[in-house]
């Protein structure tokens, strides 16, 4: 029997557990006693009005921020003790350890290397897979070339999956906005993550691109066995693809459940639309 407990309504054990997470910035409480699980193999959405604290949660999970109090537990195939020690104390700078543990992320504002080619962006993402031995590199040994070939092959696989193979030698900054979004996801997937955190992946996309994104996210889960945690304001996308939804408002969890439960939650409706009392004030 698994040592982990399942997220509500889902049978798989959690790949991520957030327990009583609080993050303060001086006197401002961005996250207040937040707890939730992300089940392995699920698509879980973290939603809420602007300023609810969603991206702060992502930054804590991925090592950009430390926590003020609480705990974050990652249960991937290659988790290290150093990751837990890093996430559960109040400092920053350990995102590389989180990536090594099998967690990748994208950003609300696209952060590609825009003066590098599309292919180079995917090769850079795999620097931990390359053979960094100076002598083997200088001698161009068989082992060195094997590593280089494997990295190049992996990059081309993701170019094909993302329908970007025709743009391999174009500068990333020359791509359309929608293709840049797909490239950013491809770059994250080149790290072979167990969990990918997508921060507003549909932002700026047209309806057709959003539909394609929904298909892609489901493909990541179903065909590539990647668990997905996403922040998103497009409620149509969230309701269509999510197995589980956590709703934040003013830095705390106000609701958690499947799409139907969230759709009918009075707390969620009030957070997004307000109440008569709030309107009067």
N, C-alpha and C positions, 0 to 999 in steps of 0.2 A: 504494500500500500504506500502511496506517495506520502512524503512528509509534509507536503504543502496542502493547504485548503483551497478549494475551488472558489473562483469569483462567483457572485450570486447569479444563478441561472445558467452557469456554464460548467461543463463537466471536466474540463481540462484543468490541471494545476496552474497556479499563476507563474508567469515568467517574470512579472514585476509586482512588487508589493510596496505600497507607500503607506506608512504608518504614522499618523499624528504629525504630519509635516507642517511645520511653521517656519516661515521665512520673513524676517523683519529687515527693513532698511531704515535704520535710525528709529524714528517713532512711527513709521508707516508699516503696517502689517499687510504684506502682499498675499501671503498664504496663512490661513489660520486653522490649525488642527485638521489637516486634510488626510483622509485615509481612503484608499481604494486598491483593488487588485486588477491586473490585466492578465486574463487567462491566455495560456499558450495556444497559438493558432487562431486567435480571435482578431477581429477588427474592433477596437475600442475607441470611442470618440470622447474628447474632453471639450465641452462647449460652455458658453456663457457670454454675457454681454462684454463689450470692450472694458478693459480694466479689471476684469474679474480675477486675474492672477494666473491665467492659463499658461502663458509663456514662461512665467517664473517657475511653475511646476516643471516644465520641460527643461529649463536651465538647471534646476536642481537634479533632475534625473540624469542628465547628460554631463554633469560635472562642471558646468560653467559657474554655477553658484554652489556654495555649501549650504547646509540647512542651519537654521537657528536652533531648532529642536525637532525631534522626531527621527524616523529612520526610513531609508530606502533600501530595498533588497532586490537584487537582480539575480535571476535563476536561469542563466544561459549555459550552453555547453562548455564555455571556457571562462566562467566567472573566476575572479581571483579575490583573495582576502583583501588585497590592497584597495580594490574598488569600494567595498563596503566601508572600510576605514576612511576612505576619502570622502564619500558622499555624505556620511553621517556626522560631519563636523563643519563648523562655519568658516570655510575658506574656499577659494576657487583655484582653478588651474589644473584640473585632473581629467579633462575631457579625453585626452589620449588614452588613459587607462580604461575609461568607459567604452571607448571604441574598440580597444583590444579585447574587452570582455564580451563583445558581440552586440553592441548597441550603436546604431547609426541614427543620424538626424538630418533633416533639412531645415531651412530657415524661412521665416515669413518674408524677409527681403532676400532675394536670391543672392547667393555668395559664391558664384563661380569665379574661376580664374579667367576673366574675359579676354585677356590678351594671349591666352594659350589656346591651342586647338581643342576641339571636342574630344579627340582621342587622348590628348595629353592630360586633360582634366581627369579622365578615367584611369590613366596610368599613375598619376600623382596619388590618387586615392589608395593605391595598392602598394605604397612604399614599404609597408611592413611585410609584404609577401616577397619582396625582391631580395636578391643575394647582395648584401652590402659589404662583402669581404673585398678589401682593396686589391689584394694580390690576384684573386680569382677574376676580378673585373679587368685588371691590367693584362692578364694572360688570356682573357676571353676563354675561360675553361668551359668544359662541357656542362658542368654543374651551373655555372653562371648563365650560359645560354639557355639551359633548360628552364631556369627561373624566369628569364626574360620572355621566353616564348609563352610560358604559362600565363604570365601577367597580360601579355598582348592578346592572347586568345580569349581570356576572361573579359577584357575590355570590349572586344569585338562581339562577344556573345550578348553583352548588355546593350551595345549599340543596335544590334538586330532586334532585341526584345522591345526596345524603346522606339523602333523605327527611325533611328538616327544614323544608320550606316552610310547614307549618302552625304552626310555632313561631317564625317570623321576628320577631315583636314581643314574644315572651316574654323575660324576663330569663334569661341563660344559667345563672345559679345555680339556677333553678327547674326545669331539665331533669333527667330521670332520669340516672343515672350513665352508662348506655350511650349516651344521646344526647349527653351532654357529651363523651364520647370521640369520637363522630362529628363533633361541631362542632369539636373541636380539630384533627382531620385536615382538615376543610373549610377552616378558617382557614389552615392551612399551605398547602393547595392553591391558595388564592386568591393566593398569591405567584407562581404559575406556575413551580414548581420543575422542574428536570431530575432532581434527586435528593431524595428525602424520607427522613429518618431517624426511625423510629418507635421510641420507647423504651417497651417493654412495653405495646403497645396493647391487649392482651387482659386486662390486670390488672383484676380486679374484675368481669369480664363473666360472664354465665351461658352455658351451652353454646349456646343459640340465638344469642345475641349474638356469641359467638366464631365461630360458623359464618358469620354475616352479615359479620363483620369479614374473614374469609378471602376471601369473595367480593369484598369491597370492595377489598382489597389487590391481588388479581388484576386487578380492573377498572382500578385506577390504572395498572398496568403495561400491560395489553393495550389499553385504550381511550384512555388519556391519555398514553401513552408516557413514563411516569415510572419511573425506577429506584428500587427500594425497598431500603433497608438497615434491618433491624429487630433490636432486642434483645427476646427473648421467652423466658419460662419454660414456656409451654404447648407441650410437645414434640409434641403432636398437630397443632397449628397449624403449627409449624415444619416438621415432616416433610411435611405435606400441600402446602404452597405454595412451599417454598424450592427454588431452583435450585442454590444453593451455601450451605454452612454453614461458619462458622469457630468453633472452640471455644476458649475461654480458660479457664485455671485458674491461680490465683496470678499473674495479670498477664501470662501468656505464652500463645502459641498452642500448643496440644497436638495439634490435628487440624484438617484442612481438606479438604472434599470434598463430594460430593453426599449427599443424605439416606441412601442405602443404605450408603455407606462410613462415614458418621458413626454410623449405628445399630449397626454391627458393629465399631466401633473399640474395642480393649481399653483404650486410654488414656482414651477418653470414658467408658466404663463404670466404670472405676476412679475417675474424677473425680467422677461422680455418685453411685456406690453404695459406693465404698471397696473395699479389698482385704482379704483375710484378715489380712495383716500389719498393716494399719492398724487393723483391728477389735481385734486383740489388744492393740495399744498403747493 
